[in-house]
Amino acid sequence: MVFAIIAETAGTVNMKLSEGFTRLAPSVLVALFYLISISLLVLTLKRIDIGVAYAIWSGMGTALIAAVGILWFKEPATALKLASLCMIVAGVVGLNLGGAH
């Protein structure tokens, strides 16, 4: 699952770098990383319920890409944004503690 989340994040970063799919290399990497991410997510579904797996994948992907935006793309880190990211992470932890495995 971790590698699926990392690949999804890498795909999203390349989406930004592709400048609206006008740059070839990042555009190709978007497709490649999303294909890897979805493939790994599909393998995860053999062990984890689909609703929980998708919530973890999308939630942690959202939190990770928001962190990348703040740290790499210098997006503003407002108190509301940081609190919201903490709630996303708390939700994912709750799903895991609630029997995701």
C-alpha positions as CSV (number, residue, x, y, z in Angstrom):
1,M,0.0,0.0,0.0
2,V,2.8,2.4,0.9
3,F,4.3,2.1,-2.6
4,A,0.9,2.6,-4.2
5,I,0.6,5.9,-2.3
6,I,4.1,7.0,-3.2
7,A,3.5,6.2,-6.9
8,E,0.2,8.1,-6.8
9,T,2.0,11.1,-5.3
10,A,4.8,11.0,-7.9
11,G,2.1,10.9,-10.6
12,T,0.4,14.0,-9.1
13,V,3.7,15.9,-8.8
14,N,4.5,15.1,-12.5
15,M,1.0,16.3,-13.4
16,K,2.0,19.7,-11.9
17,L,5.4,19.6,-13.7
18,S,3.8,18.6,-17.0
19,E,2.3,22.2,-17.2
20,G,-1.0,21.0,-18.6
21,F,0.5,18.1,-20.5
22,T,2.6,20.4,-22.6
23,R,5.9,18.8,-21.4
24,L,6.5,15.3,-22.7
25,A,8.6,13.7,-20.0
26,P,6.4,14.6,-17.0
27,S,3.3,13.8,-19.0
28,V,4.6,10.3,-19.7
29,L,5.6,9.9,-16.0
30,V,2.0,10.8,-15.0
31,A,0.7,7.8,-16.9
32,L,3.5,5.5,-15.7
33,F,3.2,6.4,-12.0
34,Y,-0.6,6.2,-12.0
35,L,-0.5,2.8,-13.7
36,I,2.0,1.6,-11.1
37,S,-0.1,3.0,-8.3
38,I,-3.4,1.5,-9.5
39,S,-1.7,-1.9,-10.1
40,L,-0.3,-1.9,-6.5
41,L,-3.7,-0.8,-5.1
42,V,-5.3,-3.8,-7.0
43,L,-2.8,-6.1,-5.3
44,T,-3.6,-4.6,-1.9
45,L,-7.3,-5.4,-2.4
46,K,-6.4,-9.1,-2.0
47,R,-5.8,-8.4,1.7
48,I,-7.8,-5.3,2.6
49,D,-11.5,-4.4,2.1
50,I,-12.0,-2.1,-0.9
51,G,-13.5,0.8,1.1
52,V,-10.8,0.8,3.6
53,A,-8.0,0.4,1.1
54,Y,-9.3,3.2,-1.1
55,A,-9.8,5.5,1.9
56,I,-6.2,4.9,3.0
57,W,-4.8,5.2,-0.5
58,S,-6.6,8.4,-1.3
59,G,-6.3,9.9,2.2
60,M,-2.6,9.4,2.6
61,G,-2.0,10.4,-1.0
62,T,-3.9,13.6,-0.3
63,A,-1.9,14.3,2.8
64,L,1.4,13.5,1.2
65,I,0.8,15.6,-1.9
66,A,-0.3,18.5,0.3
67,A,3.0,18.2,2.2
68,V,4.9,18.1,-1.1
69,G,3.0,21.2,-2.1
70,I,4.0,23.0,1.0
71,L,7.6,21.9,1.1
72,W,8.5,21.7,-2.6
73,F,6.1,24.1,-4.4
74,K,6.1,26.6,-1.5
75,E,2.3,26.6,-1.1
76,P,1.1,28.4,2.0
77,A,0.9,26.3,5.2
78,T,-2.1,27.8,6.9
79,A,-3.3,26.7,10.3
80,L,-6.5,25.4,8.7
81,K,-4.6,23.4,6.1
82,L,-2.3,21.8,8.7
83,A,-5.2,21.0,11.0
84,S,-7.1,19.4,8.1
85,L,-4.1,17.3,7.1
86,C,-3.9,16.1,10.7
87,M,-7.5,15.1,10.6
88,I,-6.9,13.1,7.4
89,V,-4.0,11.3,8.9
90,A,-6.0,10.6,12.1
91,G,-8.8,9.2,10.0
92,V,-6.4,6.8,8.2
93,V,-4.9,5.7,11.6
94,G,-8.5,5.1,12.8
95,L,-9.2,3.0,9.8
96,N,-6.1,0.9,10.4
97,L,-6.9,0.5,14.1
98,G,-10.4,-0.4,13.2
99,G,-9.4,-3.6,11.3
100,A,-8.0,-2.6,7.9
101,H,-5.7,-5.6,7.9
